């Protein structure tokens, strides 16, 4: 475990770093075509800028090492989660040289703790195969979901 890592709430000034980490994640996980990644980053920048300003996108920076984000979205109330909002963890990314040091765990726990304070009953995410063991060790459970590309 790295004890010299500081985790702080990100601000709009951190947007370039958040975009840098999102780009690295897309390139690493999806092995995406650079033009596709550029298109995503171009669309993501104003989306995050507005989301941070509106309070629906929150991010935390681990210095050094990585970042994790959370989006609060409107959602149809359901049987297990009657709230009309959901907390979705997005884009948890740890730089390769800082992996396996507990930073991802600390970032995730920071986000989960924040969600508890905000009175969310559930936290959702779509894990990569690399991240799945971490989330399972923190108590996240698999749920069924299907999708259709149009």
Beta strands, then each sheet from edge to edge (+ up, - down):
strand 1: 6-9
strand 2: 57-63
strand 3: 66-74
strand 4: 85-94
strand 5: 123-125
sheet 1: 1+ 2- 3+ 4- 5-
end
